[in-house]
Structures are given as C-alpha cells and as structure tokens.
C-alpha cells in the first residue's frame, strides 16, 4: 500500500462515514482522508 497502489478489495472503500460539524468539534484529534483517484492539495496543519 505504501507504493500508492489502488486497493480495491477493502470493505471500507464502499462505506461513508459522516458526522455533523457539532459532533466533529467535540473530537480532540481529527484525521482527514481523501478517497478517489484525484486528491486535492493537502491542507496545512494548524
């Protein structure tokens, strides 16, 4: 996976995890991930 290969046989690829902003504010550590073949530019860490 570290080579940037596309992994297609993982169940989570077909799942969507969504939270309202009010719930996201209460999580002390957040990790962002981007799905799909086209990735936006990384946001700077603050």
CNS distance restraints for C-alpha pairs under 8 A (distance, minus, plus):
assign (resid   1 and name CA) (resid   5 and name CA) 5.64 0.50 0.50
assign (resid   1 and name CA) (resid   6 and name CA) 7.60 0.50 0.50
assign (resid   1 and name CA) (resid   7 and name CA) 7.36 0.50 0.50
assign (resid   8 and name CA) (resid  13 and name CA) 7.33 0.50 0.50
assign (resid  11 and name CA) (resid  15 and name CA) 7.25 0.50 0.50
assign (resid  12 and name CA) (resid  16 and name CA) 7.86 0.50 0.50
assign (resid  19 and name CA) (resid  23 and name CA) 6.20 0.50 0.50
assign (resid  19 and name CA) (resid  24 and name CA) 6.34 0.50 0.50
assign (resid  20 and name CA) (resid  24 and name CA) 6.40 0.50 0.50
assign (resid  21 and name CA) (resid  25 and name CA) 6.22 0.50 0.50
assign (resid  22 and name CA) (resid  26 and name CA) 7.17 0.50 0.50
assign (resid  23 and name CA) (resid  27 and name CA) 7.18 0.50 0.50
assign (resid  34 and name CA) (resid  39 and name CA) 6.29 0.50 0.50
assign (resid  34 and name CA) (resid  40 and name CA) 7.83 0.50 0.50
assign (resid  35 and name CA) (resid  39 and name CA) 7.37 0.50 0.50
